[in-house]
Amino acid sequence: MRGFLHLRGLLIASAGAALAMSAAPVAAQGSYSQYDETATAALARYVRTLASDPKDFTTLIGAGRAALELGDAQAAAGFFARADDVNPHSPLPQAGMGAVSVANGDAQSALPYFERARQLGATLVTIGCYRGLAYDLLGRQADAQADYRAAMNGPDRDEARRRLALSLAISGNRASALDSLAPLAAKGDAGVPRIRAFVFALTGDPNAAVQAINAVMPGRSAGVAPFLQRLPVLSAGQKAAAVNLGIFPEAGATAYAYATPQQPIASVMNVTRNDGSDRLSGIDAMLRGPAAPPPVVRRPVQIAYAPPPTRAVVQRAAPAAQPRIWLQLASGSDVDGLAGRFRQMKSKSPDLFDGIKPFVARSGGGALLLIGPFRGASDAEIFAEDLETVGVDASKFINSQTDRIAPLAAE
């Protein structure tokens, strides 16, 4: 999200020290897998499946939802884009892209995706939780609440109910907001204390919000009091962004309310996830207390099979002046010869190279055949290992400011 500042200081230091409670992430909970598993476990399972069948539509959709649940909208967009290539007549990829836009705070761009999903057969039961949030971000609370109520009949019912409570509070209807939380509170939903605190703050009573926090975790409210006190003066759309996405306006720009956004899954995904990884995790962390230590990781999960929206699996054209990590596949002085060598490599494993575009780097009198750029060294190493399994040698290459890198016409 361009132009975002990472708001640290008091809110991060104090909220990160302890406010926690099973966060209600941007992606609706329970929609990423038919199994009783975490989003991290689901994503790892999906990626293993995609390694052998990169065009499995159901797996691509599940991976997109899991990535969105984990807070990596870019990776989610890649999975949904690939799913749309596989089956452009299904509403699921369009609904997924709409959810990605919402997660990025771009509600206006989300609506065309949802409209296309409706044209392809999606119902409000399946997309209402996400489209409702888009409406909330646009200040259209009545439309949002109608969508949330429809979604409460579907798999996203609990998250829709949470968002409904917040939307009602944004509308100034505290009693209805608290009433809507009653079914969740009755079954011990861990997100209720946070939502209750937000409801009080959104309806102009930050003191009651502080009391709600202290009732759950005495003495823990000081860290979030400044945030709660500022909520009432925001516009309706800003309130929705703050309490649902953790995006807070700051001095004419946009800032994260509690924590810096997590790094993309492809660069940090170690088959682990702290449940407080979303931008609202600071509040949840304080309410729950110290988080459990992360499990030991054996090997990163790679996302090289999922393209970003540009449909290039691991690369985007990068300015040569900006150092990036690439994989070098070959070298030589004949660019046409490098194109032929890339076609030969691709013929060894079309699935592995599906979506991979070659680049050529010119430096001095020679040329290098490259693929990339990658988000991090670990991603490049993982993909290099995959290339080795099909007999393609690759080495890491970091371009300098003098290297001239351009796409290579190899098709």
C-alpha positions in Angstrom: 0.0 0.0 0.0 1.7 3.1 -1.3 2.4 6.0 1.0 1.8 4.1 4.2 3.8 5.1 7.3 4.6 2.6 9.9 3.3 4.2 13.2 5.5 3.1 16.0 6.0 4.9 19.3 3.5 4.5 22.2 0.9 2.4 20.5 3.4 -0.2 19.2 5.6 -0.2 22.3 2.8 -0.7 24.8 0.3 -2.6 22.7 3.0 -4.9 21.4 4.1 -5.6 25.0 0.8 -7.2 25.8 -2.8 -6.7 24.4 -3.7 -10.1 22.7 -6.6 -12.2 22.0 -7.4 -14.2 18.9 -7.4 -11.5 16.3 -10.2 -11.2 13.8 -8.1 -11.0 10.6 -9.0 -9.3 7.3 -9.9 -12.7 5.8 -13.0 -14.2 7.3 -12.1 -17.0 9.6 -12.9 -20.6 8.8 -13.1 -20.0 5.0 -9.7 -21.2 4.0 -9.9 -24.9 4.7 -12.4 -27.6 5.1 -10.2 -29.1 7.8 -9.7 -28.2 11.4 -6.3 -26.6 10.9 -4.6 -23.2 11.1 -4.2 -21.0 8.1 -0.5 -21.7 8.1 -1.0 -25.4 8.1 -3.6 -25.0 5.3 -1.3 -22.9 3.2 1.6 -25.3 3.6 -0.6 -28.2 2.5 -1.9 -26.2 -0.5 1.5 -25.3 -1.6 2.7 -28.9 -1.5 -0.3 -29.8 -3.7 0.5 -27.0 -6.1 4.1 -28.1 -6.4 2.8 -31.2 -8.2 -0.3 -29.7 -9.8 0.1 -25.9 -10.2 -3.3 -25.6 -11.9 -5.5 -27.3 -9.2 -8.3 -24.8 -9.0 -9.7 -25.7 -5.6 -6.2 -25.7 -4.1 -5.4 -22.3 -5.6 -8.6 -20.8 -4.1 -7.8 -22.4 -0.7 -4.3 -21.1 -0.9 -5.5 -17.6 -1.7 -7.9 -17.6 1.2 -5.2 -18.9 3.6 -2.7 -16.3 2.4 -5.3 -13.6 3.0 -5.9 -15.0 6.4 -2.2 -14.7 7.1 -2.2 -11.1 6.1 -0.2 -11.5 2.8 -2.6 -9.8 0.3 0.0 -9.9 -2.5 0.5 -13.7 -2.3 -3.3 -14.1 -2.1 -3.7 -12.0 -5.2 -1.3 -14.3 -7.0 -3.2 -17.4 -6.1 -6.5 -15.9 -7.1 -5.0 -14.6 -10.4 -3.8 -18.1 -11.2 -7.2 -19.6 -10.3 -8.9 -17.1 -12.6 -6.6 -18.3 -15.5 -7.6 -21.9 -14.8 -11.3 -21.2 -14.5 -12.4 -17.7 -15.6 -16.0 -18.7 -15.4 -16.0 -19.2 -11.6 -16.9 -16.4 -9.3 -14.4 -17.5 -6.6 -11.3 -15.8 -8.1 -13.2 -12.5 -8.6 -14.5 -12.6 -5.0 -11.0 -13.4 -3.8 -9.5 -10.4 -5.7 -12.3 -8.2 -4.2 -11.3 -9.4 -0.7 -7.6 -8.6 -1.5 -8.5 -5.1 -2.5 -10.4 -4.7 0.8 -7.5 -6.0 2.7 -5.3 -3.4 1.1 -7.8 -0.7 2.1 -8.9 0.0 -1.5 -12.6 -0.4 -1.2 -13.4 1.4 -4.5 -11.3 -1.1 -6.5 -12.9 -4.0 -4.7 -16.5 -3.3 -5.8 -16.0 -4.2 -9.5 -14.6 -7.6 -8.5 -17.6 -8.3 -6.3 -20.0 -7.2 -9.1 -18.3 -9.5 -11.6 -18.5 -12.3 -9.0 -22.2 -11.7 -8.7 -22.6 -11.9 -12.4 -20.8 -15.2 -12.4 -23.2 -16.6 -9.7 -21.8 -15.6 -6.3 -24.3 -14.9 -3.6 -24.2 -12.4 -0.7 -23.9 -15.4 1.6 -20.5 -16.0 0.3 -19.2 -12.5 -0.5 -21.2 -10.4 1.9 -18.6 -10.4 4.6 -16.0 -8.9 2.3 -18.2 -6.6 0.3 -19.8 -5.4 3.5 -16.4 -4.3 4.7 -15.8 -2.5 1.4 -19.0 -0.6 2.0 -18.0 0.2 5.5 -14.7 1.7 4.3 -16.7 3.9 1.9 -18.9 5.1 4.7 -21.9 3.2 3.5 -22.8 1.6 6.8 -26.4 0.6 5.9 -25.3 -1.3 2.8 -22.5 -2.9 4.8 -24.8 -4.1 7.5 -27.2 -5.6 5.0 -24.3 -7.6 3.5 -23.0 -8.7 6.9 -26.4 -10.0 7.8 -26.6 -12.0 4.6 -23.1 -13.4 5.3 -24.2 -14.5 8.8 -26.0 -17.4 7.0 -22.7 -18.7 5.5 -19.3 -20.0 6.4 -18.1 -16.5 7.4 -20.8 -16.0 9.9 -18.7 -15.3 13.0 -16.5 -12.7 11.3 -19.6 -11.2 9.7 -21.1 -10.8 13.1 -18.0 -9.1 14.5 -18.0 -6.7 11.6 -21.7 -6.1 11.9 -21.1 -5.1 15.6 -18.4 -2.6 14.6 -20.5 -1.2 11.7 -23.5 -0.7 14.0 -21.2 1.1 16.5 -19.8 3.3 13.7 -23.5 4.2 12.9 -23.9 5.2 16.6 -26.1 2.2 17.5 -24.3 0.9 20.6 -27.2 -1.2 22.0 -27.6 -3.1 18.8 -23.9 -3.5 18.4 -23.5 -5.1 21.8 -26.6 -7.3 21.2 -25.1 -8.6 18.0 -22.1 -9.8 20.0 -24.2 -11.8 22.4 -24.1 -15.2 20.4 -20.3 -14.9 20.1 -19.9 -14.1 23.8 -22.1 -17.0 24.7 -19.8 -19.5 23.0 -16.7 -17.9 24.4 -15.4 -16.2 21.3 -12.0 -14.7 22.2 -12.5 -11.7 19.9 -15.5 -10.3 21.9 -13.5 -8.2 24.5 -11.7 -6.4 21.7 -14.9 -5.7 19.7 -16.7 -4.5 22.9 -13.9 -2.1 23.6 -14.1 -0.8 20.1 -17.9 -0.5 20.3 -17.6 1.8 23.3 -14.9 3.9 21.8 -16.7 4.2 18.4 -19.8 5.4 20.2 -18.0 8.2 22.0 -17.2 6.5 25.3 -13.5 5.8 25.5 -13.6 5.6 29.3 -16.0 2.6 29.0 -13.7 1.1 26.4 -10.8 1.4 28.8 -12.9 -0.2 31.6 -13.8 -3.1 29.2 -10.1 -3.7 28.6 -9.3 -3.5 32.3 -12.1 -5.9 33.2 -10.3 -8.6 31.0 -6.7 -7.6 31.8 -6.4 -5.1 34.7 -3.9 -2.3 34.1 -3.4 -3.1 30.4 -5.5 -0.3 28.9 -2.9 2.6 29.1 -1.2 1.5 25.9 -4.3 1.7 23.7 -6.1 4.6 25.4 -4.7 7.2 22.9 -6.0 5.1 20.0 -9.4 4.6 21.6 -9.8 8.3 22.4 -9.1 9.3 18.8 -11.6 6.9 17.2 -14.7 9.1 17.8 -13.3 12.0 15.8 -12.6 10.0 12.6 -14.9 9.8 9.6 -17.0 6.7 9.3 -14.7 5.2 6.6 -11.7 6.0 8.7 -13.2 4.3 11.7 -13.9 1.2 9.7 -10.3 1.1 8.4 -8.9 1.6 11.9 -10.9 -1.1 13.8 -11.1 -3.7 10.9 -7.7 -3.2 9.2 -5.6 -1.4 11.8 -5.1 1.4 9.3 -5.1 4.8 11.0 -4.9 8.3 9.5 -1.9 10.3 10.7 -1.0 13.8 9.7 -2.6 13.6 6.3 -1.1 10.2 5.5 -2.1 6.7 6.5 -0.4 4.9 9.3 -0.7 1.4 10.9 -2.3 1.6 14.2 -0.4 -1.1 16.1 2.3 -2.8 14.1 4.2 -2.7 10.9 2.6 -4.8 8.2 4.0 -8.3 8.1 6.5 -9.2 5.4 5.2 -11.1 2.3 4.7 -14.8 2.9 7.2 -15.8 0.3 10.1 -14.1 2.1 9.2 -15.0 5.7 6.9 -18.0 5.5 8.4 -20.8 7.6 5.3 -22.8 8.1 4.7 -20.7 11.2 2.4 -18.0 12.2 1.9 -16.1 15.4 -1.9 -15.7 15.8 -1.3 -11.9 16.4 0.3 -11.3 13.1 -2.3 -9.0 11.6 -2.2 -5.3 12.1 -4.7 -5.4 15.0 -2.6 -7.9 16.9 -1.4 -5.3 19.4 -4.8 -5.0 21.0 -5.3 -8.7 20.9 -1.9 -9.4 22.4 -2.5 -7.2 25.4 -5.9 -8.9 26.2 -4.5 -12.4 25.9 -1.1 -11.9 27.5 2.3 -13.3 26.5 2.3 -15.2 23.3 3.5 -18.8 23.1 7.0 -19.2 21.5 6.9 -20.1 17.8 7.4 -23.7 16.8 10.8 -24.9 15.4 10.9 -24.6 11.7 12.6 -27.1 9.5 12.3 -25.7 6.0 10.6 -22.7 4.4 7.5 -23.1 2.2 8.0 -21.6 -1.2 5.3 -19.7 -3.0 7.1 -19.7 -6.3 4.2 -21.4 -8.0 1.8 -18.5 -7.3 2.0 -15.5 -9.5 1.2 -11.9 -8.4 -1.6 -10.2 -10.3 0.8 -9.4 -13.2 0.8 -13.2 -13.7 4.6 -13.4 -13.6 5.4 -16.0 -11.0 8.4 -14.7 -9.3 9.3 -11.5 -11.1 8.3 -8.0 -11.8 10.4 -5.7 -14.0 12.7 -3.9 -11.7 14.7 -0.7 -12.3 18.3 -1.7 -12.9 19.4 0.9 -10.5 17.8 -0.9 -7.6 19.7 -4.0 -6.5 17.5 -7.1 -6.6 18.0 -10.8 -6.2 17.9 -13.0 -9.3 18.8 -16.5 -10.4 21.4 -16.7 -13.2 20.7 -19.6 -15.6 23.3 -19.0 -18.3 25.7 -16.5 -19.7 27.1 -15.6 -23.2 27.5 -12.9 -25.7 24.7 -14.0 -28.0 21.3 -12.9 -26.7 19.4 -15.0 -29.3 21.4 -18.0 -28.0 20.3 -17.3 -24.5 16.7 -17.2 -25.6 17.2 -20.7 -27.2 18.8 -22.0 -24.0 15.9 -20.7 -21.9 13.4 -22.5 -24.2 15.5 -25.7 -23.8 15.4 -25.4 -20.0 11.7 -24.8 -20.0 11.1 -27.9 -22.1 12.5 -30.0 -19.3 9.7 -29.0 -16.9 6.9 -26.8 -18.4 5.0 -26.8 -15.2 7.9 -25.5 -13.1 8.6 -22.8 -15.6 4.9 -21.9 -16.1 4.6 -18.1 -15.8 8.4 -17.6 -15.5 9.7 -14.9 -17.8 13.4 -14.6 -18.7 15.4 -11.5 -18.4 18.8 -10.6 -19.9 21.4 -8.5 -18.0 24.0 -6.7 -20.1 27.2 -5.7 -18.4 30.4 -5.0 -20.3 30.7 -7.2 -23.3 28.6 -10.1 -22.0 25.0 -11.0 -21.2 23.4 -13.1 -18.4 20.2 -15.1 -18.6 18.2 -14.3 -15.5 14.9 -15.1 -13.8 13.4 -13.0 -11.0 13.6 -10.8 -9.1 12.8 -12.7 -5.9 11.6 -11.2 -2.7 14.5 -12.6 -0.7 17.5 -14.9 -0.8 15.6 -17.8 0.7 13.0 -17.7 -2.1 15.7 -17.7 -4.7 17.5 -20.7 -3.0 14.3 -22.7 -2.8 13.5 -22.2 -6.5 17.1 -23.0 -7.4 16.7 -26.3 -5.6 13.5 -27.0 -7.6 15.4 -26.2 -10.8 18.2 -28.6 -9.8 15.7 -31.4 -9.6 15.0 -31.0 -13.4 18.7 -30.6 -14.3 18.9 -26.9 -14.5 21.8 -25.2 -12.6 21.2 -21.8 -11.2 23.2 -19.4 -9.1 22.2 -16.3 -7.2 22.9 -12.9 -8.9 22.4 -9.5 -7.4 22.4 -6.7 -10.0 24.5 -3.6 -9.6 23.4 -0.1 -10.5 25.3 -0.3 -13.8 23.6 -3.5 -15.0 21.0 -3.1 -17.7 18.2 -5.6 -17.2 15.4 -6.1 -19.7 12.9 -8.8 -20.6 14.1 -11.4 -23.0 11.9 -12.5 -25.9 12.2 -16.2 -25.7 8.8 -17.5 -26.8 
